[in-house]
Amino acid sequence: MENQYLLLASVLLGLTVGAVVYGVAAKMISAWSGDAETPEDSRKDSLLFQILRPIAKWIEKNGGHAKDLAECRRLLEAAGPFWGGMSAAEVLAVRYLMLPLGVLWGAVIGGALELGGLVMLALGLAAALILWMLPLDSLKRQAEHRRKNFMKQLPGALDMLLIAGRAGMDLRNAILYLADHYIPGAVSEELQRVRRELLFGSSLSDALMRMAERLEVTELTSLAVALTQSLETGTSISDTLSVFTADLRRKRLLGAKEEAQTATVKIAFPMLLLIIPGIFIVLLGPVLLKLIHSVFSGM
């Protein structure tokens, strides 16, 4: 039985090493050939994509996955490029690929530890459940991280729009200019997308509202509505941006103060778990060593 588990672990290790060698060899051949390869072509030629492609096609054709696909597309809109630019169907396909791997790895670990059959089954199911949840959980974390980065960069972008507006530039041209010259990040990526929509004939109001819908940030939705109303009513956009930027910075300051007030509560557990035991070891360690030495020497 032990030899069977070792054989199974060796097969899994061989498959993993083979996939890595295949990817490295493909990159080296592409570099030596001198062919200009886009990231999209490289992704489609990879071993992982070739494995995921039939699963992704089955997911797209299966009507039972419509809700999961819609949720995954919504998260991808906010998260941006995810795991090499995977589509929603490919992200869900990763879940089905992870499921048997989780069961297999759990069984291998249980066999190596010589656990019982039921314990091995429970361990395999637990590993499969964790790996099943991993793709969507990672996607949600990336979407939330990108939203936070967007909100951190937004005040600076609004300041530049405000300066451009006061210099006599209209909002459309100011956004086009900002899309080309703002620092790389979530704001720049979203403005580039707004820029493309404007060049394809979309109205500025619709492009701003779609950007707010993609990111699902309350403050951005309020900004898009305020700018749309300013464009429709002809009121000063500079005043709107000035008021909104001041309010946004005020909210960030209040949020920072709230986090500072909760900092003592957050560091209490690490102190109890790590710092205080270390202090006791440093202070009482020599005393305990002398006590142990005197007891054993007296015996």
C-alpha positions in Angstrom: 0.0 0.0 0.0 2.8 2.4 0.8 4.4 1.7 -2.6 1.2 2.6 -4.3 1.0 6.0 -2.6 4.6 6.7 -3.4 3.9 5.8 -7.1 0.9 8.1 -7.1 2.9 10.9 -5.6 5.7 10.3 -8.1 3.2 10.5 -11.0 1.7 13.8 -9.7 5.2 15.2 -9.2 6.2 14.2 -12.7 3.1 15.8 -14.2 3.9 19.0 -12.4 7.5 19.0 -13.4 6.5 18.2 -17.0 4.1 21.1 -17.2 6.8 23.5 -15.9 9.4 22.1 -18.4 6.9 22.4 -21.2 6.2 26.1 -20.4 9.9 26.9 -20.1 10.7 25.1 -23.4 7.9 26.9 -25.2 9.2 30.3 -24.0 12.8 29.4 -25.0 11.8 28.3 -28.5 9.7 31.4 -29.0 12.6 33.6 -27.9 15.1 31.8 -30.1 12.8 31.9 -33.2 12.6 35.7 -32.9 8.8 35.7 -33.6 6.9 38.6 -32.0 4.3 36.9 -29.8 1.6 38.8 -28.1 0.6 37.8 -24.5 -2.7 36.6 -25.8 -1.0 34.2 -28.3 1.3 33.0 -25.6 -1.6 32.3 -23.3 -3.5 30.3 -25.9 -0.5 28.2 -26.7 0.2 27.3 -23.1 -0.6 23.9 -21.7 -2.9 25.2 -19.1 -5.1 26.9 -21.6 -5.3 23.8 -23.8 -6.5 21.9 -20.8 -9.0 24.5 -19.8 -10.4 25.2 -23.3 -12.8 22.2 -23.6 -14.0 22.6 -20.0 -14.6 26.3 -20.7 -16.6 25.6 -23.8 -18.7 23.1 -21.9 -19.4 25.6 -19.2 -20.4 28.3 -21.8 -22.9 25.9 -23.4 -24.3 24.6 -20.2 -27.2 26.8 -19.1 -26.8 25.8 -15.4 -23.7 27.9 -15.2 -25.3 31.2 -16.4 -25.5 32.7 -12.9 -21.9 31.8 -12.1 -20.7 33.2 -15.4 -22.6 36.4 -14.9 -21.1 36.8 -11.4 -17.6 36.0 -12.7 -17.9 38.5 -15.5 -19.0 41.2 -13.1 -15.9 40.5 -10.9 -13.6 40.5 -13.9 -14.8 43.9 -14.9 -13.7 45.2 -11.5 -10.6 43.1 -11.2 -9.0 43.7 -14.6 -6.7 41.1 -16.1 -6.8 38.0 -14.0 -4.4 35.1 -14.1 -3.0 36.0 -17.5 -6.2 37.4 -18.9 -8.6 34.5 -18.2 -12.2 34.7 -19.3 -15.1 34.0 -17.0 -15.6 30.5 -18.4 -11.9 29.8 -17.9 -11.9 30.9 -14.3 -14.8 28.5 -13.6 -13.0 25.8 -15.6 -10.1 26.1 -13.1 -12.5 25.2 -10.4 -13.3 21.9 -12.1 -9.6 21.3 -12.7 -8.8 21.9 -9.1 -11.6 19.5 -7.8 -10.0 16.1 -8.7 -6.5 17.5 -7.9 -7.7 18.4 -4.4 -9.1 14.9 -3.8 -6.0 13.3 -5.2 -3.6 15.3 -3.1 -5.6 14.8 0.0 -5.6 11.0 -0.5 -1.9 11.0 -1.1 -1.2 13.0 2.0 -3.5 10.8 4.0 -1.8 7.7 2.7 1.6 9.0 3.5 0.5 9.7 7.1 -1.1 6.2 7.2 -4.5 7.5 8.1 -7.7 5.6 8.0 -10.0 5.4 5.0 -12.6 7.7 6.3 -10.0 10.2 7.4 -8.3 10.1 4.0 -11.7 10.7 2.3 -12.4 13.6 4.6 -9.0 15.1 4.0 -9.4 14.7 0.3 -12.8 16.4 0.3 -11.5 19.2 2.5 -8.6 19.8 0.1 -11.0 19.7 -2.9 -13.4 22.2 -1.3 -10.5 24.6 -0.5 -9.2 24.4 -4.1 -12.8 24.7 -5.5 -13.2 28.0 -3.6 -9.7 29.3 -4.5 -10.3 30.8 -8.0 -13.4 32.9 -7.2 -12.0 33.9 -3.8 -8.8 35.1 -5.5 -10.8 37.0 -8.1 -12.9 38.7 -5.4 -9.7 39.7 -3.5 -8.2 41.1 -6.7 -11.3 43.1 -7.5 -11.4 44.6 -4.0 -7.7 45.4 -4.1 -8.1 47.1 -7.5 -11.1 49.2 -6.2 -9.0 50.3 -3.2 -6.1 51.3 -5.5 -8.6 53.2 -7.7 -9.9 55.2 -4.8 -6.4 56.0 -3.6 -5.5 57.4 -7.0 -8.8 59.1 -7.7 -8.2 62.4 -5.8 -5.0 63.1 -7.7 -6.7 62.4 -11.0 -9.6 64.8 -10.0 -7.1 67.5 -9.1 -5.6 67.2 -12.6 -9.0 67.4 -14.2 -9.8 70.4 -12.0 -6.6 72.2 -13.1 -7.3 71.4 -16.8 -10.9 72.7 -16.4 -9.7 75.9 -14.9 -7.2 76.3 -17.7 -10.1 76.3 -20.2 -10.1 72.7 -21.3 -13.5 70.9 -21.5 -14.1 67.7 -19.6 -13.9 65.4 -22.6 -10.5 66.6 -23.8 -9.3 66.7 -20.2 -10.2 63.0 -19.7 -8.5 62.1 -23.0 -5.4 64.0 -21.9 -5.4 62.4 -18.5 -5.8 58.9 -19.9 -2.6 59.3 -21.8 -0.5 61.0 -19.1 -1.7 59.8 -15.7 0.4 57.4 -13.6 -0.1 53.7 -14.3 -2.7 52.0 -12.2 -6.4 51.4 -11.9 -7.4 55.0 -12.7 -5.3 55.0 -15.8 -6.7 51.7 -17.0 -10.3 52.8 -16.6 -9.6 56.2 -18.2 -8.1 54.4 -21.2 -11.3 52.3 -21.5 -13.4 55.5 -21.3 -11.1 57.0 -23.9 -11.8 54.0 -26.3 -15.5 54.3 -25.7 -15.4 58.0 -26.5 -13.4 57.4 -29.7 -16.0 54.8 -30.8 -18.8 57.3 -30.5 -20.1 56.8 -27.0 -21.3 59.9 -25.0 -19.2 61.0 -22.1 -22.1 60.6 -19.6 -22.6 56.9 -20.7 -18.9 56.1 -20.6 -18.6 57.5 -17.0 -21.7 55.7 -15.9 -20.4 52.4 -17.3 -17.1 52.9 -15.5 -18.9 53.4 -12.2 -21.0 50.2 -12.9 -17.8 48.2 -13.6 -16.1 49.1 -10.4 -19.2 49.2 -8.2 -17.8 52.0 -6.0 -20.4 54.3 -4.4 -18.3 57.4 -4.5 -17.5 56.9 -8.2 -21.2 56.5 -9.0 -21.9 59.7 -7.2 -19.2 61.5 -9.2 -20.5 60.1 -12.5 -24.0 61.3 -11.6 -22.7 64.8 -10.6 -20.7 65.2 -13.7 -23.6 64.0 -15.9 -25.9 66.6 -14.3 -23.3 69.3 -14.8 -23.0 68.4 -18.4 -26.7 68.4 -18.9 -27.5 71.6 -17.0 -24.4 73.5 -18.1 -23.2 74.3 -14.5 -19.5 74.6 -13.7 -17.7 71.3 -13.8 -14.8 72.8 -11.9 -17.0 73.6 -8.9 -18.4 70.1 -9.0 -14.9 68.5 -9.1 -13.7 70.8 -6.3 -16.5 70.0 -4.0 -16.3 66.3 -4.7 -12.5 66.1 -4.2 -12.7 67.9 -0.9 -15.5 65.6 0.3 -13.5 62.5 -0.9 -10.4 63.6 1.0 -12.5 64.3 4.1 -13.9 60.7 4.0 -10.4 59.3 3.6 -9.2 61.3 6.6 -12.1 60.0 8.7 -11.4 56.5 7.6 -7.8 56.8 8.5 -8.7 58.1 12.0 -11.1 55.2 12.5 -8.3 52.7 11.5 -5.9 54.4 13.9 -8.4 54.1 16.7 -8.8 50.3 16.1 -5.0 49.8 15.7 -4.6 49.1 19.5 -7.2 46.4 19.3 -5.6 44.8 16.2 -2.2 44.6 17.7 -3.4 43.2 21.0 -3.6 39.6 19.8 -0.1 39.6 18.1 1.4 41.0 21.3 -0.2 38.4 23.5 0.8 35.6 21.1 4.3 36.6 20.1 5.8 39.5 22.1 4.8 38.7 25.7 5.8 35.0 25.6 9.2 36.1 24.2 9.6 38.6 27.1 8.8 35.8 29.6 11.3 33.5 27.9 14.1 36.1 28.1 13.4 37.1 31.7 12.6 33.7 33.2 14.6 31.5 30.9 17.9 31.8 32.8 16.2 31.3 36.2 14.5 28.1 34.9 17.7 26.8 33.5 19.5 27.3 36.9 16.6 25.7 38.7 16.6 22.7 36.4 20.4 22.4 36.7 20.3 22.5 40.5 17.5 19.9 40.7 19.2 17.4 38.4 22.7 18.0 40.0 21.2 17.3 43.4 19.8 14.0 42.2 
